[in-house]
Amino acid sequence: MKSVLRPTTPDDLSAVSEFLQRVFGAAANAPFTQSAVMHWKYWNARGDWPEPRAYVLERDGAITAHAGLWPLVVNGVRGVHMIDWASAPEAPGAGLLMVQKLAAMFDFIIAIGGSDMTRAILPAYGFAEHAQQWTGARPIHPLRQILTHQHKNWKLIPRLGRNMMWSSGSSAPTGWIAEEIAPERVDDPARLAPRSAEFFRYLLACPIAGVHFYQVREGGKARGHFVLSAIRGQARLAGLWLYETNPPSARAAYLLAQAEARKLADANEFTAAGSGTVTEQGARESGLHLLGEMTPVFLLNKKKNLALPPDFQFQLVEYDGFFLDAGGYCYLT
C-alpha cells in the first residue's frame, strides 16, 4: 500500500510517543515523549505559526516515519528544522520519503547536530553544509556543579579547581544592563526579525525548561535581546539578537547573559552556541570556553530562494537545543 503523509493531532499522542521510544530506544518516561512536552512541541497554539508542526508517514495504518517541525521564516521564505525525526527500521526509505515530502512543502530545511549517522546520511538526502556552529560553556557555580556532575570519578577535585578558576571573570562594560521583560514590551519588534513577540511568548510556555526573555541596553538605548533557558543545572543562552553585531557588543551581551544566569536557581553552568567569527570572538572574550569540535549546519535549499543575512546566527533556538533534556545532568565543563 502507498505511504500516506498526514499532520498529527493530539489524538496521536500515544502512538507517536510509542513509535519514538521504540525507534530511539528510549525509556517510557523519556522527557521528550512526555505528554506536556509533546503537546507544546507539536499541538499547542503558536501565534507565529498556525500550521501543523508534526507529520507522520503511514502505511497500512502503521507509522513508518515521523518529523516534528521547528519553523523559521526569513523574509517570507518558509523553512523548518526537523526535530524528533525518526523512521522505522522495518520501513527502509521512509526517512528519505519524509524529507522529500517536506522539501516539497517548504522552501528550505535546516539540520543542526544530530547523531553521527544522521550527519553521514544528510548529504545523500541533498543537504549541503552551510555553516559551522561553535559551542561554548563556563561554570557559574562550580561547587554546586561538582555536587551534581554526571561524572563521579577522581577528576572531580581537579575539575573543581579548574572550574573555580574558569568561573571568575570580568563583568559587563559600564552602562550595559540587562532587564527581564515580557515580549510585549519590545519597543521595535521588527528589529527582532526573523523572530517575533509571538515566538517568544511560545518559548516562555515551554513545560520542560524555565525560559526568560531579556532586553539589553547601553546607556538607556536598546541594543538587543536574549533568551535564557534553564534545565538540569544548565543555563543555556537559547538565542541572542543584537541590533549591531560586532565583537564588543557580543562580548557585553554574553557577559550580561552570564550575570543573569547566575541569578537563576540551580543554574550551575552557562552554555551558548552561535556561528561566525564575530560572535565566536565575543564569546571567547566574555570568558566562554569553546569546545574543540564545531557542529555542522546542513541546509536543503532546492528552491534556491533562501538568502540568510550575513550575520545570521545558528543558535540553540533554531532547533530543540535549548530545551533538549537527556534525563540527567550533562555539563560540558
MINUKOL-332900 format. One record per residue (C-alpha): residue number from 1; residue in one letter; z, x, y. Coordinates in pm, 1 decimal. Example, Ala and Ser with C-alpha at 12.3 -4.5 7.8 and 13.67 -1.06 7.14 Angstrom:
residues 2
ATOM   resi   resn          z          x          y
ATOM      1      a      780.0     1230.0     -450.0
ATOM      2      s      714.0     1367.0     -106.0
***
This chain:
residues 333
ATOM   resi   resn          z          x          y
ATOM      1      m        0.0        0.0        0.0
ATOM      2      k      -75.3      119.4      354.2
ATOM      3      s      209.7      262.3      562.8
ATOM      4      v      326.6       42.0      849.6
ATOM      5      l      479.8      170.1     1172.4
ATOM      6      r      726.6      -55.7     1349.2
ATOM      7      p     1010.3      -25.2     1603.0
ATOM      8      t     1358.4      -59.9     1461.7
ATOM      9      t     1617.1     -319.2     1565.9
ATOM     10      p     1995.7     -335.7     1527.6
ATOM     11      d     1935.5     -522.2     1201.6
ATOM     12      d     1803.6     -192.3     1060.2
ATOM     13      l     2130.8       -7.5     1120.2
ATOM     14      s     2244.1       18.6      758.5
ATOM     15      a     1901.9      100.7      616.9
ATOM     16      v     1825.7      367.9      878.5
ATOM     17      s     2174.2      518.5      851.6
ATOM     18      e     2149.5      545.2      474.3
ATOM     19      f     1798.2      691.7      498.5
ATOM     20      l     1902.6      962.5      747.1
ATOM     21      q     2212.0     1050.8      546.3
ATOM     22      r     2003.3     1086.6      232.2
ATOM     23      v     1724.7     1294.0      386.7
ATOM     24      f     1955.6     1523.5      583.3
ATOM     25      g     2215.1     1545.5      306.4
ATOM     26      a     2481.5     1417.5      547.7
ATOM     27      a     2811.6     1252.2      463.0
ATOM     28      a     2858.9      878.8      504.0
ATOM     29      n     3082.9      944.5      806.0
ATOM     30      a     2839.5     1183.8      976.7
ATOM     31      p     2882.4     1134.4     1354.3
ATOM     32      f     2509.7     1095.4     1425.6
ATOM     33      t     2479.0      791.9     1197.5
ATOM     34      q     2785.7      602.9     1315.6
ATOM     35      s     2724.5      250.0     1441.8
ATOM     36      a     2820.3      301.7     1808.6
ATOM     37      v     2617.9      622.6     1831.7
ATOM     38      m     2306.0      474.3     1675.1
ATOM     39      h     2323.2      164.3     1894.3
ATOM     40      w     2347.7      383.5     2204.5
ATOM     41      k     2065.6      616.4     2096.9
ATOM     42      y     1821.0      350.3     1985.8
ATOM     43      w     1901.9       -3.2     2096.5
ATOM     44      n     2140.9      -31.1     2391.5
ATOM     45      a     1969.7     -131.8     2715.9
ATOM     46      r     1838.1      159.3     2918.6
ATOM     47      g     1724.5       88.5     3273.7
ATOM     48      d     1470.9      371.9     3293.6
ATOM     49      w     1301.7      294.0     2958.9
ATOM     50      p     1273.5      -69.7     2842.5
ATOM     51      e     1050.1       16.6     2544.6
ATOM     52      p     1164.2       80.4     2183.6
ATOM     53      r     1343.5      410.0     2121.3
ATOM     54      a     1316.8      438.0     1742.4
ATOM     55      y     1044.3      378.2     1485.0
ATOM     56      v     1016.3      379.4     1109.4
ATOM     57      l      724.1      410.2      873.7
ATOM     58      e      748.2      175.0      577.2
ATOM     59      r      557.2      146.9      253.0
ATOM     60      d      623.9     -142.1       16.0
ATOM     61      g      927.4     -230.7      225.6
ATOM     62      a     1088.6      114.1      191.0
ATOM     63      i     1142.2      357.9      479.9
ATOM     64      t      936.3      674.0      437.2
ATOM     65      a      987.1      830.3      782.9
ATOM     66      h     1198.5      781.3     1093.6
ATOM     67      a     1188.7      910.3     1451.4
ATOM     68      g     1421.3      835.2     1737.9
ATOM     69      l     1270.4      878.8     2084.0
ATOM     70      w     1423.7     1059.6     2380.3
ATOM     71      p     1187.8      965.7     2666.9
ATOM     72      l     1066.4     1182.7     2954.1
ATOM     73      v      829.8     1054.0     3225.1
ATOM     74      v      675.4     1309.0     3464.4
ATOM     75      n      465.3     1166.0     3749.7
ATOM     76      g      376.0      864.7     3540.4
ATOM     77      v      286.3     1073.6     3233.4
ATOM     78      r      488.1      936.1     2942.5
ATOM     79      g      632.2     1160.2     2675.8
ATOM     80      v      912.0     1179.8     2421.0
ATOM     81      h     1122.9     1422.9     2227.1
ATOM     82      m     1173.4     1313.5     1867.8
ATOM     83      i     1536.7     1304.3     1754.4
ATOM     84      d     1656.9     1228.1     1402.1
ATOM     85      w     1301.0     1293.7     1284.2
ATOM     86      a     1302.3     1267.4      905.2
ATOM     87      s     1065.6     1192.8      620.6
ATOM     88      a     1139.4     1106.0      259.4
ATOM     89      p     1075.6     1389.1        9.2
ATOM     90      e      905.4     1142.3     -221.3
ATOM     91      a      654.7     1047.9       52.5
ATOM     92      p      458.4     1366.0      132.0
ATOM     93      g      263.5     1339.0      456.2
ATOM     94      a      486.6     1068.6      604.4
ATOM     95      g      630.0     1304.6      866.0
ATOM     96      l      284.3     1410.6      982.3
ATOM     97      l      165.6     1049.2      989.9
ATOM     98      m      463.5      959.2     1209.5
ATOM     99      v      373.0     1236.6     1454.7
ATOM    100      q        8.8     1127.6     1461.8
ATOM    101      k      100.5      768.4     1538.3
ATOM    102      l      345.3      864.4     1812.9
ATOM    103      a       91.4     1106.7     1963.1
ATOM    104      a     -149.3      814.5     1997.4
ATOM    105      m      119.2      606.4     2173.4
ATOM    106      f      240.8      866.5     2423.5
ATOM    107      d       87.5     1130.5     2648.0
ATOM    108      f      288.6     1418.9     2504.5
ATOM    109      i      565.7     1509.6     2260.5
ATOM    110      i      822.9     1785.0     2315.7
ATOM    111      a     1010.5     1958.3     2034.4
ATOM    112      i     1304.2     2189.2     2109.1
ATOM    113      g     1506.5     2368.0     1845.5
ATOM    114      g     1530.3     2216.7     1500.6
ATOM    115      s     1559.5     2388.2     1164.2
ATOM    116      d     1361.3     2695.0     1066.0
ATOM    117      m     1143.2     2472.5      851.0
ATOM    118      t     1074.3     2236.6     1142.1
ATOM    119      r      975.3     2526.1     1369.6
ATOM    120      a      746.3     2662.3     1099.0
ATOM    121      i      554.6     2337.7     1044.7
ATOM    122      l      520.4     2222.4     1407.9
ATOM    123      p      210.0     2437.9     1479.0
ATOM    124      a       42.4     2284.0     1175.3
ATOM    125      y      103.3     1943.4     1334.0
ATOM    126      g      -75.5     2052.5     1654.4
ATOM    127      f      224.7     2169.4     1858.6
ATOM    128      a      191.7     2485.9     2067.5
ATOM    129      e      476.3     2694.6     2204.0
ATOM    130      h      507.1     2612.7     2573.7
ATOM    131      a      824.4     2790.0     2684.6
ATOM    132      q     1136.1     2971.8     2570.1
ATOM    133      q     1481.3     2824.7     2620.0
ATOM    134      w     1777.1     3052.2     2684.1
ATOM    135      t     2130.0     2954.9     2583.3
ATOM    136      g     2446.2     3091.2     2742.8
ATOM    137      a     2818.2     3045.9     2685.8
ATOM    138      r     3150.5     3151.6     2830.7
ATOM    139      p     3511.6     3092.8     2719.6
ATOM    140      i     3708.0     2896.3     2978.1
ATOM    141      h     4039.6     2851.6     2792.5
ATOM    142      p     4042.8     3142.6     2544.4
ATOM    143      l     4379.1     3079.7     2376.6
ATOM    144      r     4308.8     2711.4     2316.2
ATOM    145      q     3964.9     2808.3     2189.6
ATOM    146      i     4105.1     3056.2     1935.2
ATOM    147      l     4354.4     2799.8     1805.7
ATOM    148      t     4066.9     2561.4     1724.6
ATOM    149      h     3797.6     2818.5     1638.8
ATOM    150      q     3577.3     2742.9     1338.4
ATOM    151      h     3607.8     3099.7     1206.9
ATOM    152      k     3959.8     3180.1     1082.2
ATOM    153      n     3946.9     3547.7      991.6
ATOM    154      w     4055.6     3894.4     1104.3
ATOM    155      k     3820.5     3875.2     1402.0
ATOM    156      l     4034.1     3613.6     1578.7
ATOM    157      i     4257.5     3863.5     1761.1
ATOM    158      p     3971.0     4088.5     1879.4
ATOM    159      r     3779.2     3774.1     1976.0
ATOM    160      l     4075.1     3651.1     2180.9
ATOM    161      g     4092.2     3978.7     2370.4
ATOM    162      r     3720.5     3979.9     2437.3
ATOM    163      n     3713.0     3613.9     2538.4
ATOM    164      m     4004.3     3657.0     2776.2
ATOM    165      m     3802.7     3929.6     2947.8
ATOM    166      w     3488.0     3714.7     2948.2
ATOM    167      s     3672.3     3413.5     3089.2
ATOM    168      s     3781.5     3590.6     3407.7
ATOM    169      g     3531.8     3597.4     3690.2
ATOM    170      s     3436.1     3501.9     4040.8
ATOM    171      s     3435.6     3156.6     4198.4
ATOM    172      a     3150.8     2981.6     4376.3
ATOM    173      p     3047.6     3116.6     4719.8
ATOM    174      t     3235.4     2988.9     5022.6
ATOM    175      g     3109.5     2649.8     5135.9
ATOM    176      w     2974.9     2544.1     4795.4
ATOM    177      i     3155.3     2249.4     4634.9
ATOM    178      a     3100.3     2001.8     4352.4
ATOM    179      e     3216.0     1640.9     4359.1
ATOM    180      e     3209.3     1398.3     4069.5
ATOM    181      i     3025.3     1086.8     4183.9
ATOM    182      a     2868.2      772.0     4044.0
ATOM    183      p     2487.2      784.5     4010.6
ATOM    184      e     2462.4      503.6     4267.5
ATOM    185      r     2596.8      741.8     4533.0
ATOM    186      v     2295.8      973.4     4517.7
ATOM    187      d     2154.1      993.1     4871.3
ATOM    188      d     1794.0     1065.2     4776.5
ATOM    189      p     1716.7      956.2     4416.7
ATOM    190      a     1353.6     1069.6     4447.1
ATOM    191      r     1469.4     1430.8     4462.1
ATOM    192      l     1613.0     1396.9     4111.8
ATOM    193      a     1264.9     1346.1     3966.8
ATOM    194      p     1176.4     1312.3     3688.6
ATOM    195      r     1521.1     1163.1     3621.2
ATOM    196      s     1668.4      853.5     3786.0
ATOM    197      a     2004.0      691.5     3859.6
ATOM    198      e     1939.2      454.2     3566.5
ATOM    199      f     1901.8      754.5     3337.0
ATOM    200      f     2235.9      898.5     3447.3
ATOM    201      r     2405.9      562.1     3406.8
ATOM    202      y     2279.1      558.4     3049.8
ATOM    203      l     2419.4      907.0     2986.9
ATOM    204      l     2761.3      803.9     3116.1
ATOM    205      a     2775.7      534.9     2845.4
ATOM    206      c     2746.4      791.5     2564.2
ATOM    207      p     3005.3      697.1     2297.6
ATOM    208      i     3031.3     1040.8     2137.5
ATOM    209      a     3077.9     1271.9     2437.1
ATOM    210      g     3257.1     1240.7     2767.2
ATOM    211      v     2985.6     1260.8     3034.2
ATOM    212      h     3043.2     1340.9     3403.7
ATOM    213      f     2794.3     1337.0     3693.7
ATOM    214      y     2839.4     1567.1     3995.5
ATOM    215      q     2680.6     1635.9     4330.7
ATOM    216      v     2650.8     1996.3     4454.7
ATOM    217      r     2687.1     2057.0     4826.8
ATOM    218      e     2674.6     2359.3     5054.2
ATOM    219      g     2828.0     2318.3     5397.5
ATOM    220      g     2810.6     1941.3     5361.5
ATOM    221      k     2440.8     1945.9     5266.9
ATOM    222      a     2338.0     1816.8     4923.9
ATOM    223      r     2186.5     2092.7     4710.2
ATOM    224      g     2150.2     1912.4     4379.5
ATOM    225      h     2333.3     1754.6     4088.8
ATOM    226      f     2456.5     1843.3     3742.7
ATOM    227      v     2588.6     1665.9     3434.6
ATOM    228      l     2865.5     1787.7     3205.0
ATOM    229      s     2929.1     1654.9     2856.6
ATOM    230      a     3249.5     1734.2     2668.7
ATOM    231      i     3265.3     1730.8     2289.8
ATOM    232      r     3453.6     1924.6     2021.1
ATOM    233      g     3610.1     2175.4     2260.3
ATOM    234      q     3283.9     2246.0     2443.0
ATOM    235      a     3189.5     2151.2     2796.9
ATOM    236      r     2809.9     2150.1     2790.1
ATOM    237      l     2600.8     2166.0     3103.5
ATOM    238      a     2369.1     1886.1     2997.9
ATOM    239      g     2143.3     1936.6     3298.5
ATOM    240      l     2123.0     2092.5     3643.3
ATOM    241      w     1882.2     1966.0     3909.2
ATOM    242      l     1861.7     2180.9     4222.7
ATOM    243      y     1659.6     2083.1     4527.2
ATOM    244      e     1569.4     2451.3     4570.4
ATOM    245      t     1566.0     2660.7     4254.7
ATOM    246      n     1645.1     3026.4     4325.7
ATOM    247      p     1890.1     3274.8     4169.6
ATOM    248      p     2163.9     3245.6     4437.6
ATOM    249      s     2164.1     2864.6     4426.2
ATOM    250      a     2155.0     2865.8     4046.2
ATOM    251      r     2443.5     3113.8     4032.5
ATOM    252      a     2651.4     2899.4     4270.0
ATOM    253      a     2577.9     2582.4     4073.9
ATOM    254      y     2662.4     2742.7     3738.6
ATOM    255      l     2991.2     2870.4     3881.7
ATOM    256      l     3074.7     2523.4     4015.7
ATOM    257      a     2992.7     2368.2     3678.5
ATOM    258      q     3223.3     2615.3     3503.0
ATOM    259      a     3503.4     2537.6     3750.1
ATOM    260      e     3466.7     2164.1     3685.2
ATOM    261      a     3452.5     2224.4     3309.6
ATOM    262      r     3790.1     2398.6     3323.6
ATOM    263      k     3941.4     2075.0     3454.1
ATOM    264      l     3827.4     1870.2     3152.9
ATOM    265      a     4085.2     1804.0     2885.4
ATOM    266      d     4027.7     2002.0     2564.5
ATOM    267      a     3723.0     2187.4     2701.0
ATOM    268      n     3767.2     2546.8     2587.0
ATOM    269      e     3414.1     2684.3     2613.2
ATOM    270      f     3132.0     2629.3     2861.2
ATOM    271      t     2769.7     2628.3     2742.9
ATOM    272      a     2436.4     2584.9     2918.2
ATOM    273      a     2065.6     2613.3     2845.8
ATOM    274      g     1751.8     2641.2     3055.0
ATOM    275      s     1413.5     2806.2     3079.5
ATOM    276      g     1255.1     3061.6     3307.9
ATOM    277      t     1373.2     3385.0     3464.2
ATOM    278      v     1516.9     3227.5     3780.9
ATOM    279      t     1784.2     3018.1     3613.3
ATOM    280      e     1838.1     3284.4     3347.4
ATOM    281      q     1923.8     3532.5     3622.2
ATOM    282      g     2153.7     3282.9     3793.1
ATOM    283      a     2325.9     3209.0     3463.1
ATOM    284      r     2387.7     3577.6     3390.1
ATOM    285      e     2520.4     3640.2     3739.1
ATOM    286      s     2762.1     3347.0     3701.1
ATOM    287      g     2924.0     3516.3     3400.9
ATOM    288      l     2747.2     3339.4     3116.7
ATOM    289      h     2677.6     3549.6     2808.0
ATOM    290      l     2330.0     3471.6     2681.7
ATOM    291      l     2258.3     3452.9     2311.9
ATOM    292      g     2015.3     3711.1     2183.5
ATOM    293      e     1770.9     3463.5     2030.0
ATOM    294      m     1561.5     3236.3     2251.1
ATOM    295      t     1474.4     2884.7     2135.9
ATOM    296      p     1103.5     2797.0     2136.2
ATOM    297      v      994.4     2483.6     2319.7
ATOM    298      f      694.0     2325.7     2148.4
ATOM    299      l      456.1     2083.8     2317.8
ATOM    300      l      197.0     1847.2     2174.3
ATOM    301      n      -28.5     1765.3     2468.3
ATOM    302      k     -350.8     1646.2     2309.2
ATOM    303      k     -440.4     1420.0     2600.7
ATOM    304      k     -413.9     1719.4     2839.2
ATOM    305      n     -271.7     1513.3     3124.8
ATOM    306      l       78.0     1663.6     3145.0
ATOM    307      a      136.6     1907.5     3432.5
ATOM    308      l      500.7     2012.5     3445.5
ATOM    309      p      632.5     2165.5     3770.0
ATOM    310      p      652.6     2547.8     3752.1
ATOM    311      d     1033.0     2541.8     3775.5
ATOM    312      f     1084.8     2257.5     3524.2
ATOM    313      q     1395.2     2327.5     3317.7
ATOM    314      f     1408.8     2256.7     2945.8
ATOM    315      q     1779.6     2182.7     2922.6
ATOM    316      l     2016.7     2020.3     2675.5
ATOM    317      v     1949.5     1681.7     2835.0
ATOM    318      e     1582.7     1695.7     2732.3
ATOM    319      y     1692.0     1616.5     2376.9
ATOM    320      d     2012.1     1546.7     2183.2
ATOM    321      g     2158.4     1891.1     2250.5
ATOM    322      f     2416.6     1762.5     2496.6
ATOM    323      f     2577.1     1510.3     2258.5
ATOM    324      l     2498.7     1655.2     1914.7
ATOM    325      d     2815.2     1654.1     1702.2
ATOM    326      a     2828.4     1866.6     1390.1
ATOM    327      g     3157.8     1707.7     1288.6
ATOM    328      g     3367.7     2013.8     1373.8
ATOM    329      y     3416.5     2287.0     1631.0
ATOM    330      c     3107.1     2504.7     1680.0
ATOM    331      y     3191.8     2756.9     1952.5
ATOM    332      l     2927.1     3009.5     2050.0
ATOM    333      t     3173.8     3278.6     2162.8
***
